[in-house]
Amino acid sequence: MAARAFWNGHIRLSLVTFPVRLYPAITETEKIKLHKIERKTGKRIHYSNTTEGDDIVEARDIVKGYEYEKGQYIQIEDDELKKLRVESKHMIDLVQFTDMHDIDPIYYDRPYYLVPDGRVAEEAFVTLRNSLRSSKKVGLGQVTIAGKERIAAIKACGKGLILETLRYAGEVNRASEYFSDIPEDADVNKEQVDLAAELIKRKTKKFDPRAFKDSYQQGLLEIINAKLHHRKPKLGAEPVKPGKVINIMDALKKSLAQSGGKKTAAKAARKPVAKKTTATKKRRKAG
C-alpha cells in the first residue's frame, strides 16, 4: 500500500486486541488551492503573529488562553494539555454496539479506512468485520486523532472496516430550535403529494458520485488555463434564476411531463384519496 498510515494503534474488543492502521478516506488533492498575493508585484502574502497593538510576537512567547471575561485570559501551557491525552490516543476500545440506523447522519464527521497491521492481526480483523457485516451493527468507542478525542463508529466496508468520527451531543444544534414553527400537518392537497411522489420515483436511481461534477472547480481550472494561454475562458451560461412558483400543482404536472411522464401525471392526479381510518387518526393524535 503506497499511502502512509495516518494513525497506528489497536482495536480492543473485551479481551481481544489487534493492531490496525488508519488511512483518510477522503482527499482534497483534486481541489485547486489559491494563495493571496500582492496585485502589483505578484509576491506571496505572509502573516505575522502580532498583538492587538501590532507588536510582533516570537513563536516561543505564544501560549493558548481561555477568555473568561472580555479581554481577560487564563493561560494554558502545552505541557498541561499533553496531560489530558488519554489511552484512546493509540487504543480504540469498542465498548458498545448499535444498529446502523440508530445513528443520525448529522453526527457523522469524517471517514477513515481501517486495515489490519500485519498478518498476525488479519484473523481477528476479519472476524470483527464479518461479525459487524452479518449483524448489521456499528461498533462504538473513542479515538484520539491529531490531539483531539472523538467518538469512533466502526462498520464493515467491502473487505475492510471504515471508521467514522462522530460529533458529540453538545456539537449538534437541536433541530427543534429551527423546525418549531413548521406545521406538522399543513393543509396540503393530497393530489400534490401524489404528483411529487411520482416525480421522486421517476428521478430515483442508485447513487453514483461520478454523476455529480464540481462546477466551481472545473470553472476555476478553465479560468487558470485560459490565463496561461492568453485566451478568453469558455465558461457555461449564467445560471437561470428560479422564478416564483405561482401554482405548485401546475409546476409538478409540468415537471412530470418534462420527465416523460404525461400519462403518469394524469394517472397520479386521478388517484383516489385514501380515507383516514379511526386507527390512523388515533396514531396522529398520539404523535
C-alpha positions as CSV (number, residue, x, y, z in Angstrom):
1,M,0.0,0.0,0.0
2,A,1.6,3.2,-1.2
3,A,-0.1,5.6,1.2
4,R,1.3,6.3,4.6
5,A,-0.8,5.4,7.6
6,F,-2.4,8.5,9.2
7,W,-2.7,6.7,12.6
8,N,-1.4,3.4,14.1
9,G,-2.9,1.8,17.1
10,H,-5.0,-1.1,18.4
11,I,-8.7,-2.2,18.4
12,R,-9.8,-3.8,21.7
13,L,-12.9,-5.9,21.9
14,S,-13.1,-7.2,25.5
15,L,-10.0,-9.5,25.8
16,V,-9.2,-9.4,22.1
17,T,-6.7,-6.8,20.9
18,F,-5.1,-6.4,17.5
19,P,-3.1,-3.7,15.7
20,V,-4.6,-1.6,12.9
21,R,-3.7,1.2,10.6
22,L,-5.9,4.2,9.8
23,Y,-6.0,6.0,6.4
24,P,-8.0,9.1,5.4
25,A,-11.0,8.0,3.2
26,I,-11.3,11.4,1.6
27,T,-8.8,13.7,-0.1
28,E,-8.6,17.3,-1.2
29,T,-5.7,16.9,-3.5
30,E,-8.0,17.4,-6.5
31,K,-9.1,20.8,-5.3
32,I,-7.3,23.9,-6.7
33,K,-5.7,26.0,-4.0
34,L,-5.5,29.7,-4.3
35,H,-2.9,31.9,-2.5
36,K,-3.1,35.6,-1.6
37,I,-0.6,37.7,-3.5
38,E,0.1,41.4,-4.0
39,R,-1.6,42.7,-7.1
40,K,1.3,44.9,-8.3
41,T,4.3,42.6,-7.6
42,G,2.7,39.1,-7.6
43,K,4.6,38.3,-4.3
44,R,3.0,35.9,-1.8
45,I,1.3,37.4,1.2
46,H,2.6,36.1,4.6
47,Y,1.1,36.8,8.0
48,S,2.9,37.6,11.2
49,N,2.0,36.8,14.8
50,T,1.0,40.2,16.2
51,T,-0.8,41.6,19.3
52,E,-3.8,43.9,19.1
53,G,-1.3,46.7,19.2
54,D,0.5,45.4,16.1
55,D,3.6,44.3,18.1
56,I,5.3,41.2,16.5
57,V,5.5,38.2,18.9
58,E,8.0,35.4,18.7
59,A,6.6,31.9,18.4
60,R,8.2,30.8,21.8
61,D,6.2,33.6,23.6
62,I,2.8,32.5,22.3
63,V,0.6,30.4,24.6
64,K,-3.1,29.4,24.4
65,G,-5.6,31.2,26.5
66,Y,-9.3,31.0,27.6
67,E,-11.2,34.3,27.7
68,Y,-13.3,34.2,30.9
69,E,-14.1,37.9,30.7
70,K,-13.8,40.4,27.9
71,G,-10.0,40.9,27.3
72,Q,-9.1,38.7,30.3
73,Y,-7.5,35.3,29.7
74,I,-6.3,32.2,31.6
75,Q,-3.1,30.9,30.1
76,I,-2.9,27.2,29.3
77,E,0.5,25.7,28.6
78,D,1.1,22.9,26.1
79,D,2.5,20.7,28.8
80,E,-0.8,21.0,30.7
81,L,-2.7,20.0,27.5
82,K,-0.5,16.9,27.0
83,K,-1.5,15.6,30.4
84,L,-5.1,15.4,29.1
85,R,-4.3,12.8,26.4
86,V,-5.8,9.5,27.3
87,E,-5.3,5.8,26.4
88,S,-7.6,6.3,23.4
89,K,-4.7,8.0,21.7
90,H,-3.5,4.6,20.5
91,M,-6.4,2.3,21.5
92,I,-9.9,2.1,20.2
93,D,-11.9,0.3,22.9
94,L,-15.2,-1.0,21.5
95,V,-17.5,-0.5,24.5
96,Q,-20.8,-0.6,22.7
97,F,-22.6,-1.8,19.5
98,T,-25.7,-0.3,17.9
99,D,-27.9,-0.7,14.8
100,M,-26.7,1.4,11.8
101,H,-29.9,3.3,11.5
102,D,-29.8,4.4,15.2
103,I,-27.1,6.9,14.5
104,D,-28.5,10.1,13.0
105,P,-26.4,11.1,9.9
106,I,-25.9,14.6,11.4
107,Y,-23.5,13.1,13.9
108,Y,-21.1,11.7,11.3
109,D,-18.0,13.8,10.9
110,R,-15.1,12.3,8.9
111,P,-14.4,8.8,7.4
112,Y,-11.2,6.7,7.6
113,Y,-10.3,3.3,6.3
114,L,-9.1,0.7,8.8
115,V,-6.8,-2.1,7.8
116,P,-5.1,-4.9,9.8
117,D,-1.5,-4.0,10.7
118,G,0.4,-7.2,9.7
119,R,-0.6,-10.9,9.0
120,V,-0.9,-11.6,12.7
121,A,-3.8,-9.2,13.0
122,E,-5.8,-10.4,10.0
123,E,-7.7,-13.2,11.7
124,A,-9.1,-11.0,14.5
125,F,-9.7,-8.2,12.0
126,V,-11.7,-10.4,9.6
127,T,-13.6,-11.9,12.5
128,L,-14.7,-8.5,13.6
129,R,-15.5,-7.4,10.1
130,N,-17.6,-10.4,9.3
131,S,-19.5,-10.1,12.6
132,L,-20.3,-6.5,12.0
133,R,-21.4,-7.3,8.5
134,S,-23.7,-10.2,9.4
135,S,-25.2,-8.4,12.4
136,K,-25.5,-5.0,10.6
137,K,-24.1,-3.3,13.7
138,V,-21.7,-0.5,14.3
139,G,-19.0,-0.7,17.0
140,L,-18.6,2.4,19.2
141,G,-15.6,3.6,21.0
142,Q,-13.3,6.6,21.2
143,V,-10.1,7.6,19.4
144,T,-7.7,10.5,19.6
145,I,-6.7,11.9,16.3
146,A,-4.4,15.0,16.0
147,G,-4.6,15.5,19.7
148,K,-8.4,15.6,19.7
149,E,-10.6,12.8,21.2
150,R,-13.6,11.8,19.1
151,I,-16.3,9.2,19.2
152,A,-15.5,6.4,16.8
153,A,-18.0,4.4,14.8
154,I,-16.6,1.3,13.1
155,K,-18.5,-0.7,10.5
156,A,-17.8,-3.2,7.7
157,C,-16.8,-1.7,4.4
158,G,-16.0,-4.1,1.5
159,K,-13.0,-6.2,2.5
160,G,-12.1,-3.9,5.3
161,L,-13.5,-1.6,8.0
162,I,-14.4,2.0,7.9
163,L,-14.1,4.3,11.0
164,E,-16.2,7.4,11.1
165,T,-15.6,10.0,13.7
166,L,-18.8,11.3,15.3
167,R,-19.7,14.6,16.8
168,Y,-20.5,14.9,20.5
169,A,-24.1,15.8,21.5
170,G,-23.0,19.3,22.5
171,E,-21.7,20.0,19.0
172,V,-25.1,19.4,17.3
173,N,-27.8,22.0,17.5
174,R,-31.3,20.7,18.3
175,A,-33.5,20.5,15.2
176,S,-36.5,21.6,17.2
177,E,-35.0,25.1,17.6
178,Y,-35.2,25.5,13.8
179,F,-38.3,23.5,12.9
180,S,-40.6,24.5,15.7
181,D,-42.7,26.9,13.5
182,I,-43.2,24.5,10.7
183,P,-46.7,22.9,10.9
184,E,-46.8,19.1,11.3
185,D,-49.9,18.6,9.3
186,A,-50.1,21.5,6.8
187,D,-53.2,21.8,4.6
188,V,-51.6,20.3,1.5
189,N,-53.6,18.9,-1.4
190,K,-53.3,15.1,-1.5
191,E,-53.0,15.2,-5.3
192,Q,-49.9,17.4,-5.0
193,V,-48.3,14.9,-2.7
194,D,-49.0,12.1,-5.2
195,L,-47.6,14.1,-8.0
196,A,-44.4,14.9,-6.0
197,A,-44.1,11.2,-5.0
198,E,-44.3,10.2,-8.7
199,L,-41.7,12.8,-9.6
200,I,-39.4,11.4,-6.9
201,K,-40.0,7.9,-8.1
202,R,-39.0,8.8,-11.7
203,K,-35.8,10.5,-10.5
204,T,-34.8,7.7,-8.2
205,K,-31.7,5.7,-9.1
206,K,-28.6,4.2,-7.5
207,F,-26.2,6.8,-6.1
208,D,-23.1,7.4,-8.2
209,P,-20.8,10.2,-7.0
210,R,-19.3,10.4,-10.5
211,A,-22.6,11.7,-11.8
212,F,-22.0,15.0,-9.9
213,K,-19.4,17.4,-11.0
214,D,-17.8,20.3,-9.1
215,S,-18.7,23.1,-11.5
216,Y,-16.8,25.6,-9.4
217,Q,-13.5,23.7,-9.6
218,Q,-14.0,23.0,-13.3
219,G,-14.7,26.7,-13.9
220,L,-11.7,27.8,-11.9
221,L,-9.4,25.4,-13.8
222,E,-10.7,26.8,-17.1
223,I,-10.0,30.4,-15.9
224,I,-6.5,29.4,-15.0
225,N,-5.8,27.6,-18.3
226,A,-7.3,30.5,-20.2
227,K,-5.0,33.0,-18.5
228,L,-2.0,30.7,-19.0
229,H,-2.7,30.5,-22.7
230,H,-3.9,34.2,-23.1
231,R,-7.4,33.4,-24.2
232,K,-10.9,34.0,-23.1
233,P,-12.3,31.4,-20.7
234,K,-15.1,29.2,-22.0
235,L,-17.5,29.3,-19.1
236,G,-21.1,28.0,-19.1
237,A,-24.1,30.2,-19.4
238,E,-25.3,32.3,-16.4
239,P,-27.5,30.2,-14.1
240,V,-31.1,30.7,-14.6
241,K,-32.7,32.4,-11.6
242,P,-35.7,30.5,-10.3
243,G,-39.0,32.2,-10.9
244,K,-41.7,32.4,-8.3
245,V,-43.9,29.3,-8.1
246,I,-47.5,30.6,-8.7
247,N,-49.2,27.2,-8.7
248,I,-47.5,24.2,-7.2
249,M,-49.9,21.8,-8.9
250,D,-49.2,23.1,-12.4
251,A,-45.4,23.2,-11.7
252,L,-45.5,19.5,-10.6
253,K,-47.5,18.5,-13.6
254,K,-45.1,20.3,-16.0
255,S,-42.1,18.7,-14.2
256,L,-43.6,15.2,-14.7
257,A,-44.3,16.0,-18.3
258,Q,-40.7,17.0,-18.9
259,S,-39.5,13.8,-17.4
260,G,-41.6,11.9,-19.9
261,G,-44.5,11.2,-17.6
262,K,-47.6,12.8,-19.1
263,K,-49.7,9.7,-18.7
264,T,-48.3,9.0,-15.3
265,A,-49.0,12.6,-14.2
266,A,-52.6,12.2,-15.3
267,K,-52.8,8.9,-13.5
268,A,-51.3,10.3,-10.3
269,A,-53.7,13.2,-10.5
270,R,-56.7,10.9,-10.8
271,K,-55.5,8.6,-7.9
272,P,-58.3,8.4,-5.3
273,V,-57.6,9.9,-1.9
274,A,-57.4,7.2,0.8
275,K,-59.8,7.7,3.6
276,K,-58.4,8.2,7.1
277,T,-59.2,5.3,9.3
278,T,-60.0,5.6,13.0
279,A,-56.7,3.9,13.9
280,T,-54.8,6.4,11.8
281,K,-56.5,9.3,13.5
282,K,-55.6,7.9,16.9
283,R,-52.0,7.4,15.9
284,R,-51.7,11.0,14.7
285,K,-53.3,12.3,17.9
286,A,-50.9,10.2,20.0
287,G,-47.9,11.5,18.0
